[in-house]
Amino acid sequence: MNALQKIDPTKKDLPRERIARHGAEVLRDVELLAIFLRTGRMGRNVLEVAQDLISEWGSLRRLAGCSIAELSQISGIGLAKAAELKAAFEMGKRMAAPQEEKVSIASGRDIYKVMRSHLSLLPYESLWTLILDARSCLVEQREIFRGSLSQTIAHPREIFHPAIVKRAYAIAITHNHPSGDPTPSPADRRLTERLVKAGECLQLPLVDHVIIGMASSHREPYFSFRDAGLI
């Protein structure tokens, strides 16, 4: 349907009613634009103002290329509406852009590469949950606890909760040793065992626990329970 088709200002089936009744896909460009404009100006209703904009610029695509300054100078727009329109156009552009390639988590080194900037220099212990999808790609990482694991009660409920909310396929966890030595402590081993058992009950497996330290001449800067055959 021609986006420049003449609008009947007396028509009662306005864009908001049509989108609620029939869905956004049936609306013409001018009607979609009118929803964002919300109001018209003296002597011109909102559909007519939207029609004027598209007639002047030729298409929504060309209108989307206008700056906020250009949009705000158009009669009936103003700075507030210009900002809202620009935000809507930018949102559409971002949604149409190709998604960034997800990070695959296939080994402890992958977790170390993702998390070393967060953890390697902290003066305190910080434990994170890494949420993974069915292809072992990272969906999200979230800090769960701060403080020594020997002093903080790292309960499986809090560790698994973000993954349950996100409907994850699996999780990994990682924390740092401020001493720089990533060798797991007895508390680290006990926590890992508890989480493996909890994951089995939840059918949400713990695939790795990586401890991040600092590099030295005689050891790796991290320890992976999975790489070590302990998970």
C-alpha positions in Angstrom: 0.0 0.0 0.0 1.3 3.5 -0.9 2.7 5.2 2.2 1.7 8.6 0.7 -2.0 7.7 0.3 -4.3 10.5 1.4 -5.4 10.1 5.0 -9.0 10.8 6.0 -8.7 12.8 9.2 -12.3 11.9 10.2 -11.5 8.1 10.2 -12.2 6.7 13.6 -10.1 3.6 13.3 -6.9 5.3 14.4 -3.4 3.8 14.5 -3.5 2.8 18.2 -6.8 1.1 17.8 -5.7 -0.7 14.6 -2.4 -1.9 16.1 -4.3 -3.3 19.1 -6.9 -4.9 17.0 -4.9 -6.2 14.0 -1.2 -6.1 14.9 1.7 -3.7 13.9 2.3 -5.4 10.6 -0.9 -4.1 9.1 -0.1 -0.5 9.7 1.2 1.8 7.0 4.4 3.8 7.5 2.4 6.9 8.1 0.4 5.2 10.9 3.5 3.8 12.6 5.0 7.2 12.6 1.8 8.7 14.0 2.0 6.4 17.0 5.4 7.8 17.9 4.3 11.4 17.3 1.2 10.9 19.5 -0.2 14.5 18.8 -0.5 16.8 15.9 -0.3 20.6 15.8 -2.7 23.4 15.4 -4.8 22.8 12.2 -3.2 19.4 11.5 -4.0 16.1 13.3 -1.3 13.6 14.1 -1.9 11.5 11.0 -1.7 14.6 8.8 1.6 15.6 10.5 3.0 12.1 9.9 1.9 12.3 6.3 3.6 15.7 5.9 6.8 14.3 7.2 6.9 11.3 4.9 5.8 13.4 1.9 8.6 15.9 2.6 11.4 13.3 3.1 10.1 10.6 0.7 10.3 7.6 3.1 10.8 6.5 6.7 14.3 5.4 5.8 15.3 8.9 4.7 13.5 10.4 7.7 15.5 8.1 9.9 18.7 9.7 8.6 17.7 13.1 10.0 19.6 14.4 13.0 17.7 15.4 16.2 18.4 19.0 15.3 16.8 18.6 11.8 13.8 16.7 13.2 13.2 19.3 16.0 13.0 22.1 13.5 10.1 20.5 11.7 6.8 22.2 12.6 4.9 20.1 15.1 7.9 18.0 16.3 10.1 19.9 18.8 13.0 18.5 20.7 11.2 15.9 22.8 9.4 14.3 19.9 12.6 14.5 17.8 14.5 12.6 20.5 11.8 9.9 20.8 11.8 9.5 17.0 15.5 9.2 16.8 15.5 6.6 19.6 12.9 4.6 17.8 14.9 4.7 14.5 18.1 3.7 16.3 16.4 0.8 18.0 15.2 -0.5 14.7 18.7 -0.1 13.2 20.2 -2.1 16.1 17.7 -4.9 15.9 18.3 -5.2 12.2 22.1 -5.4 12.6 23.8 -8.8 12.7 24.2 -10.2 16.1 27.7 -10.4 17.5 29.2 -13.8 17.4 28.7 -15.6 20.7 31.7 -16.8 22.7 32.1 -20.6 22.8 33.1 -22.0 26.2 34.8 -25.3 25.3 37.6 -25.3 27.9 38.9 -23.7 31.0 41.1 -21.4 28.9 38.0 -20.0 27.2 36.6 -19.1 30.6 39.9 -17.6 31.7 40.0 -15.4 28.5 36.5 -14.1 29.2 36.9 -13.5 32.9 40.6 -12.6 33.5 39.9 -8.8 33.1 37.2 -9.0 35.7 39.1 -11.1 38.3 42.8 -11.3 37.9 43.7 -8.1 39.8 41.0 -8.0 42.5 42.2 -7.8 46.1 39.2 -9.9 47.3 37.5 -13.1 46.0 34.7 -12.7 43.6 32.5 -15.6 42.3 30.7 -15.5 39.0 28.1 -17.7 37.3 28.5 -18.1 33.6 25.2 -19.0 31.8 25.6 -21.2 28.8 23.2 -22.2 26.0 22.8 -25.6 24.3 25.8 -25.0 22.1 28.0 -24.2 25.1 28.1 -20.5 24.1 28.1 -17.8 26.7 24.8 -16.1 27.2 25.6 -13.9 30.3 28.0 -13.8 33.2 27.0 -12.4 36.6 28.8 -11.8 39.9 27.1 -13.8 42.7 29.4 -13.4 45.8 32.3 -11.3 47.1 34.5 -12.4 49.9 36.5 -15.5 50.7 34.6 -18.7 50.0 35.8 -20.0 53.3 33.8 -17.2 55.0 31.0 -16.6 52.6 28.2 -19.2 52.4 28.1 -19.8 48.6 24.7 -21.5 48.4 23.8 -23.4 45.2 20.4 -21.6 45.2 22.0 -18.2 44.5 24.5 -19.6 42.1 22.0 -21.5 39.9 19.2 -18.9 40.2 20.3 -16.6 37.2 20.6 -19.7 35.0 17.2 -20.9 35.9 15.7 -17.5 35.1 17.4 -17.4 31.8 16.4 -21.1 31.0 20.0 -22.0 30.5 21.3 -25.3 29.3 24.3 -25.4 31.7 26.5 -23.2 33.9 30.1 -22.8 34.7 31.4 -20.9 37.7 34.7 -19.0 38.2 36.3 -17.1 41.0 39.7 -15.7 41.7 42.5 -16.2 44.3 43.9 -12.8 45.2 47.1 -14.6 46.3 47.7 -15.3 42.6 47.9 -19.1 43.2 45.0 -20.7 41.4 45.4 -24.1 43.2 42.0 -25.1 44.5 41.5 -25.1 48.3 39.5 -27.7 50.2 36.6 -25.2 50.3 36.8 -24.8 46.5 36.6 -28.6 46.1 33.7 -28.9 48.5 31.8 -26.2 46.7 32.4 -27.8 43.3 31.1 -31.2 44.6 28.0 -29.5 46.0 27.3 -27.7 42.8 27.8 -30.8 40.6 25.2 -32.7 42.8 22.8 -29.7 42.7 23.1 -29.4 38.9 22.3 -33.1 38.5 19.1 -32.6 40.6 18.1 -29.5 38.6 19.1 -31.1 35.2 21.3 -28.0 34.8 24.9 -29.3 34.8 27.9 -27.5 36.1 30.4 -27.9 33.3 33.4 -26.3 34.9 34.8 -24.4 37.8 37.7 -22.2 36.9 39.9 -20.5 39.5 41.8 -17.5 38.2 45.2 -16.4 39.7 48.2 -14.8 38.1 50.8 -16.3 35.7 54.2 -17.4 36.9 57.1 -19.3 35.5 55.9 -22.6 36.9 52.1 -22.6 36.6 49.2 -21.6 34.5 47.3 -18.5 35.6 44.1 -20.5 36.1 42.9 -23.9 37.3 40.0 -25.7 35.5 38.2 -28.5 37.4 37.0 -29.9 34.0 40.4 -29.8 32.4 41.8 -31.6 35.4 39.2 -34.4 35.1 37.5 -33.4 38.4 34.1 -32.7 36.8 
